[in-house]
Amino acid sequence: MSWIQLQWQLQSDQVAEAETLLSDHGATAVVLESLADEVVLEPDPGATPIWQSVRVKALFRLDLDVAELGAALKDLDPQLHDHCEFDFIAEQDWQAVLSQQAVERCFANRLWLLPKSAATDPRPERIACLYLDPGLAFGSGSHPTTRMCLSYLAEAVQPGQRILDFGCGSGILAIAAALLGATAVGVDHDDQAVLATTENARFNEVSMDQLQVFNLQHWHQNVGSSAESFDMISANILAGPLQQLAEHFCGLLKSGGQVVLSGILPHQVQGVIDAYPWIDFVNPVIEDDWACLIGTKHLNVR
């Protein structure tokens, strides 16, 4: 079956309205891509977690009224003729677009990260399988910051531990921890991330007893004051928020507990380390000009 594909270049502040418009005109699927290879980690509260310059690819049935859609698009983007094109695309080509960012990788011989399309395949024995597809919420396993965190979680998480994933995005780290036998908590200020984590947990058959998910406001109001309740805290966000959250993380982490901090550029490593004087850090892990810090809380520090 063939489809009509729209490719449209937009700025981030146009995307929400654009998605509604495309849906109203019968879009079967929509994919967002960066136009400038920008990395999205954790946006400011209330911000849309996407790039500044965006390519929207939307798929429509062949009976689409292209002229009608074009007129609607022009109302949103007066320079439409410079930013938009329609073409025909075969089913297999569109599936390739969706799978380009899907990841297949084994971590520490304990955790397979696989696309959701592989969920019906035979599962490797004695290895947890996490099925995840790329989406708007950050965290598909394709970025080095996520891979570094997953590598450590796969090595270190033990059954029965309690793990906090702060800034959970797609839920990839929290779900991985739960699949490895821990009880996990995911927190994010973006409701879309909370929804993505919840849906991905359900797809991976992770129960609410294994993983609880909170938006940031609910977390602060009802949960976040619990002292020394986590064996490990992972946070794949940005250096600035990691520094601001240091005291909060220390209060939540058990003595001897571990932090896994990523989303840090190499020149920011020392600043983050300095914000955590009660943590003994090992040498940072560096991959593709990104750093991941792993450390242990001093015993008897409160």
C-alpha positions in Angstrom: 0.0 0.0 0.0 1.2 3.5 -0.9 0.8 6.6 1.2 1.1 10.4 0.9 3.9 11.7 3.0 4.2 15.3 4.1 7.5 16.7 5.2 7.3 20.1 6.9 10.0 22.3 8.5 8.8 24.1 11.6 10.0 25.9 14.8 9.3 24.3 18.1 6.6 26.8 19.1 4.6 25.8 16.1 4.6 22.0 16.7 1.7 21.6 19.1 -0.7 23.4 16.8 0.7 21.6 13.8 0.2 18.2 15.3 -3.5 19.1 16.1 -3.9 20.3 12.5 -2.4 17.2 11.0 -4.5 15.0 13.2 -7.7 16.8 12.2 -6.9 16.2 8.6 -6.5 12.5 9.0 -2.7 11.9 9.6 -2.2 8.2 10.3 1.3 8.7 11.8 3.5 11.6 12.7 7.3 11.6 13.3 9.4 14.5 14.6 13.1 14.9 13.7 15.8 17.4 14.5 16.8 19.7 11.6 20.1 20.5 13.2 21.1 17.4 15.1 20.2 19.1 18.4 20.2 16.9 21.5 17.1 17.2 23.8 17.6 16.2 27.4 15.4 17.8 30.1 13.5 20.9 29.1 12.4 23.7 31.5 9.2 23.0 33.4 6.2 23.4 31.1 8.3 23.4 27.9 7.7 21.1 25.0 10.5 18.5 25.0 11.6 18.9 21.3 14.2 20.6 19.2 14.2 24.3 18.2 14.1 23.4 14.5 11.9 20.4 13.6 11.1 18.3 10.6 7.6 16.9 10.8 6.9 13.8 8.7 3.2 12.9 8.5 1.6 10.0 6.7 -1.8 10.2 5.0 -4.1 7.9 3.0 -4.2 8.4 -0.8 -7.6 10.0 -0.6 -6.2 13.0 1.2 -7.4 16.4 -0.1 -3.9 17.9 -0.6 -5.2 21.3 -1.6 -7.4 21.6 1.5 -4.6 20.5 3.8 -2.2 22.9 2.1 -4.5 25.8 2.7 -4.7 24.9 6.3 -1.0 24.6 6.6 -0.4 28.0 5.0 -2.6 29.6 7.7 0.0 28.4 10.3 3.1 28.8 8.1 2.9 31.7 5.6 6.2 30.6 4.1 4.8 27.1 3.5 6.2 26.8 -0.1 9.7 27.0 1.3 9.2 24.6 4.1 6.8 21.8 2.9 6.7 19.1 0.3 4.4 16.1 -0.5 5.4 12.8 -2.0 4.3 9.2 -2.3 5.9 6.6 -0.1 5.6 2.8 0.1 4.6 1.0 3.3 8.0 -0.5 3.8 9.8 2.9 3.4 7.6 4.4 6.1 8.3 1.5 8.4 12.0 2.2 7.8 11.6 5.8 8.9 10.0 4.6 12.2 12.7 2.1 12.9 15.8 4.2 12.1 16.2 5.2 15.8 15.2 1.9 17.3 17.9 0.3 19.3 18.9 -3.4 19.6 21.6 -3.8 22.2 22.5 -6.1 25.1 23.8 -4.5 28.3 26.0 -6.5 30.8 24.5 -9.7 29.5 21.5 -9.0 31.8 19.3 -6.6 29.7 18.3 -6.5 26.1 17.0 -3.3 24.7 14.8 -4.1 21.7 12.2 -2.3 19.5 8.6 -3.1 20.3 8.3 -5.0 16.9 10.5 -7.7 18.4 8.1 -8.4 21.3 6.7 -11.4 19.5 10.1 -13.0 18.8 11.5 -15.7 21.1 13.1 -14.1 24.2 16.7 -14.8 25.2 16.8 -17.0 28.3 17.7 -15.5 31.6 18.0 -12.0 30.2 15.5 -9.2 30.8 14.0 -7.7 27.6 13.0 -4.0 27.5 10.9 -3.2 24.4 10.9 0.5 23.4 10.4 2.6 20.3 11.5 6.1 19.7 9.0 8.8 20.7 8.7 12.4 21.7 9.7 11.8 25.4 13.4 11.6 25.7 15.0 8.2 26.1 15.1 5.6 23.3 18.6 4.2 24.1 20.0 5.8 20.9 21.8 8.6 22.8 25.1 8.0 24.7 23.8 9.5 27.9 21.1 6.9 28.0 23.4 4.1 27.0 25.9 4.9 29.7 23.2 4.9 32.4 21.7 1.6 31.1 25.1 0.0 31.1 25.6 0.8 34.8 22.1 -0.2 35.8 22.4 -3.5 34.0 25.6 -4.2 35.9 24.6 -2.9 39.4 20.9 -3.1 40.0 20.0 -6.0 42.3 16.6 -7.6 43.0 14.9 -6.0 46.0 16.6 -2.6 45.7 14.6 0.6 45.5 15.5 2.9 42.5 14.6 6.5 41.7 14.7 7.6 38.1 14.4 11.4 38.2 13.5 13.0 34.9 12.3 9.6 33.6 11.3 10.7 30.0 10.2 7.6 28.2 10.8 5.5 31.4 13.7 3.6 29.9 15.8 3.6 33.1 13.0 3.1 35.5 11.5 0.2 33.5 15.0 -1.3 33.1 15.5 -1.3 36.9 12.1 -2.9 37.4 12.8 -5.6 34.8 16.1 -6.3 36.7 14.2 -7.0 39.9 14.2 -3.6 41.6 11.2 -1.6 42.8 11.4 1.6 40.7 9.9 5.1 40.9 9.9 7.5 37.9 9.5 11.2 38.2 9.2 13.9 35.5 7.8 17.4 35.3 6.3 16.8 31.9 2.9 15.1 31.8 3.7 13.6 28.4 6.8 11.9 29.9 4.6 10.5 32.7 2.2 9.1 30.1 5.0 7.7 28.0 6.5 6.0 31.0 3.2 4.5 32.1 2.4 3.2 28.6 5.9 1.8 28.1 5.7 0.1 31.5 2.4 -1.5 30.5 3.8 -2.7 27.2 6.7 -4.3 29.0 4.3 -6.0 31.5 5.8 -4.0 34.5 3.1 -3.7 37.2 2.3 -0.7 39.4 3.8 -2.6 42.3 7.1 -2.7 40.4 7.1 0.9 39.1 5.3 4.0 40.3 5.3 7.1 38.1 4.7 10.7 39.4 4.7 14.1 37.9 7.0 16.5 39.7 4.3 18.4 41.5 2.7 15.3 42.9 6.1 14.0 43.9 7.0 17.1 45.9 3.6 17.2 47.5 3.2 13.6 48.5 6.3 11.5 48.1 9.5 13.5 47.7 10.2 14.2 51.4 10.8 10.6 52.2 14.3 10.5 53.7 16.9 7.9 52.8 14.5 5.6 51.0 16.4 4.8 47.8 19.3 2.4 47.1 20.1 4.2 43.8 19.1 7.4 42.1 19.6 7.8 38.3 19.1 11.2 36.7 19.9 11.7 33.0 19.1 15.4 32.7 21.5 18.4 32.6 24.4 19.6 34.6 22.6 22.6 36.0 19.6 20.7 37.4 21.9 18.0 38.7 23.7 20.6 40.7 20.5 22.2 42.0 19.1 18.8 43.0 22.2 17.6 44.9 20.9 18.2 48.4 17.5 16.7 47.6 19.1 13.6 46.2 21.4 13.3 49.2 18.4 13.3 51.5 16.6 10.6 49.5 19.6 8.3 49.1 20.5 5.7 51.7 24.0 5.7 53.2 26.1 3.6 50.9 23.6 4.2 48.1 24.6 5.1 44.6 23.9 7.9 42.2 24.1 7.6 38.4 24.2 11.1 36.8 24.3 11.9 33.1 23.5 14.6 30.6 26.8 16.2 31.5 29.4 17.6 29.1 33.1 16.8 30.1 33.9 20.4 31.0 30.9 20.3 33.5 32.1 17.2 35.3 34.0 19.0 38.1 31.2 21.4 38.8 28.7 18.5 39.3 31.2 16.6 41.5 31.7 19.7 43.6 27.9 19.9 44.2 28.0 16.4 45.8 30.6 16.5 48.6 29.0 13.5 50.3 29.4 11.3 47.3 32.6 9.4 46.4 32.7 9.4 42.6 34.7 7.0 40.4 36.3 8.3 37.2 33.7 9.5 34.8 32.6 7.4 31.9 32.9 9.3 28.6 31.2 8.5 25.4 30.8 10.7 22.3 31.7 13.9 24.3 29.2 13.1 27.0 30.0 12.1 30.6 28.3 9.9 33.1 29.1 10.1 36.9 28.7 7.2 39.2 29.3 7.5 42.9 28.5 6.2 46.4 27.1 8.1 49.3 29.4 8.3 52.4 28.3 6.1 55.2 26.4 7.8 58.1 25.8 11.0 56.0 22.4 12.5 56.4 
